[in-house]
């Protein structure tokens, strides 16, 4: 079994090492491709406009990539596995903070898992609310969980689906299926300097949790609520989540465009 492991916190991040060690419970053919630095809110970007490098590090199958997190997956698929022998599974993480709600768009960890589905490979992104502070606990949890996720992968993967697993601070913990959170991440900016010609500002990091948002209906299965209650959350995401518009609306728009313009 071939496993590809990537992350967005950099090649020396503790979460990467613990995930690599836990993955040995599935097989010995493990490949690691990680970015050379930490990426924050990298999203799903690919580096088409510059040359990239893969540098071998501490073993024949461990590489550092000069690109973004999603670049790491593309590098593996197109350079390391150019002979077409794709991995059986892609693992991302363990991210050093929770990945919920709008993180689906911003997170490099989620970009790794999503990119894997573009290649038709099952993928799981792992995150922990405060990072890997209890390495033995995280390792024990992942070592027991990974074989079960793989054994059932035909049930949850395919068709653009991947899993996002968030770990609470304290482990072991029960697992709950969650709904995507509803928090807004970039809620404010801090003004650094103002001149008549220019405003310098920085987007404030942090997030308003689901419970803190006035007027929002609190969902009993919300990611944040379950994580904060000490449970492991699992969300099954899909990269193409299109929803059909009413056909009458399409006809109306089309008729408006095709109708002869008034003279």
Residue pairs with C-beta under 8 A, 6 or more apart in sequence:
1 26
1 27
1 29
1 88
1 89
2 27
2 29
2 30
2 31
2 85
2 86
2 87
2 88
2 89
3 23
3 26
3 27
3 29
3 30
3 31
3 87
3 88
3 89
3 90
3 91
4 31
4 32
4 33
4 73
4 76
4 87
4 89
4 90
4 91
4 116
4 121
5 16
5 19
5 20
5 23
5 30
5 31
5 32
5 33
5 34
5 90
5 91
5 92
6 32
6 33
6 34
6 69
6 72
6 73
6 76
6 90
6 91
6 92
6 112
7 13
7 15
7 16
7 19
7 34
7 35
7 69
7 92
7 93
7 94
7 95
7 108
7 109
7 112
8 35
8 38
8 39
8 42
8 69
8 92
8 95
8 107
8 108
8 109
8 111
8 112
9 15
9 16
9 38
9 39
9 95
9 96
10 16
10 34
10 35
10 36
10 37
10 38
10 39
11 32
11 34
11 35
11 36
11 57
11 64
13 34
13 38
13 96
14 131
14 132
14 135
15 93
15 94
15 95
15 96
15 126
15 128
15 131
15 132
15 138
16 32
16 34
16 93
16 94
18 94
18 132
18 135
18 138
18 139
18 142
19 91
19 93
19 94
19 126
19 142
20 30
20 32
21 139
22 138
22 139
22 142
22 143
22 146
23 30
23 91
23 142
23 146
24 30
25 143
25 146
25 147
26 89
26 146
26 147
26 150
29 61
30 61
31 61
31 62
31 63
31 76
31 80
31 87
32 61
32 62
32 63
33 54
33 63
33 64
33 65
33 72
33 73
33 75
33 76
33 80
34 63
34 64
34 65
34 72
35 64
35 65
35 66
35 67
35 68
35 69
35 71
35 72
35 108
36 55
36 64
36 65
36 66
39 68
39 69
39 108
41 106
41 107
41 108
42 68
42 69
42 70
42 106
42 107
42 108
42 111
43 105
43 106
43 107
43 108
43 111
44 70
44 110
44 111
44 114
44 115
45 68
45 70
45 71
45 111
46 67
46 68
46 70
46 71
46 74
47 67
47 68
47 71
52 65
52 66
52 67
52 71
52 75
53 65
53 66
54 63
54 64
54 65
54 66
54 75
54 79
54 80
55 63
55 64
55 66
56 62
56 63
57 63
57 64
63 75
63 80
65 71
65 72
65 75
67 75
68 108
68 111
69 92
69 108
69 109
69 111
69 112
70 108
70 111
70 112
70 114
70 115
72 112
73 90
73 112
73 115
73 116
73 119
74 115
76 87
77 86
77 119
81 87
86 119
86 120
86 121
87 121
88 121
88 122
89 121
89 122
89 123
89 124
89 150
89 153
90 112
90 113
90 116
90 121
90 122
90 123
90 124
91 123
91 124
91 125
91 126
91 146
92 109
92 110
92 112
92 113
92 116
92 123
92 124
92 125
92 126
93 109
93 125
93 126
93 127
94 126
94 127
94 128
94 132
94 138
94 142
94 167
95 107
95 109
95 125
95 126
95 127
95 128
96 127
96 128
96 130
96 131
96 132
97 127
97 128
97 129
97 130
97 131
98 127
98 128
98 129
98 166
98 223
98 224
98 227
99 107
99 109
99 110
99 125
99 127
99 164
99 166
100 166
100 180
100 181
100 183
100 223
100 224
100 227
100 233
101 180
101 181
101 182
101 183
101 184
101 185
101 207
101 210
101 223
101 224
102 183
102 184
102 185
103 110
103 185
104 110
104 164
104 180
104 237
106 185
107 125
109 125
109 126
109 127
110 125
110 164
110 237
112 123
112 125
113 123
113 124
113 125
113 162
113 163
113 164
113 237
114 123
114 162
114 237
114 239
116 122
116 123
116 162
117 123
117 157
117 160
117 161
117 162
117 239
118 239
122 153
122 156
122 157
122 158
122 162
123 157
123 162
123 163
124 149
124 162
124 163
124 164
124 165
125 162
125 163
125 164
125 165
126 142
126 165
126 166
126 167
127 164
127 165
127 166
127 167
128 138
128 166
128 167
128 168
128 169
129 166
129 167
129 168
129 169
129 227
130 169
132 138
133 169
134 169
134 170
134 171
137 170
137 171
137 172
138 167
138 171
140 171
140 172
141 167
141 171
141 172
141 173
141 232
145 165
149 156
149 163
156 163
156 236
159 238
160 238
160 239
160 240
161 236
161 237
161 238
162 236
162 237
162 238
162 239
163 234
163 235
163 236
163 237
164 234
164 235
164 237
165 232
165 233
165 234
166 178
166 223
166 227
166 232
166 233
167 173
167 232
168 227
168 228
168 230
168 231
168 232
170 230
173 230
173 231
173 232
174 231
174 232
175 231
175 232
175 233
175 234
176 221
176 226
176 231
176 232
176 233
176 234
177 221
177 233
177 234
177 235
178 221
178 222
178 223
178 226
178 233
178 234
178 235
179 219
179 221
179 222
179 223
179 235
180 223
180 235
181 209
181 210
181 222
181 223
181 224
182 210
182 213
182 216
182 219
182 222
183 207
183 208
183 209
183 210
183 212
183 213
183 224
184 207
184 208
184 213
185 206
185 207
186 203
186 204
187 204
187 206
187 207
187 208
188 203
188 204
189 201
189 202
189 203
189 204
190 201
190 202
190 204
191 199
191 200
191 201
192 200
192 201
192 202
193 199
193 200
194 200
209 224
209 228
210 216
210 218
210 219
210 222
210 224
210 225
211 218
211 224
211 225
218 225
219 225
223 233
223 235
226 233
227 233
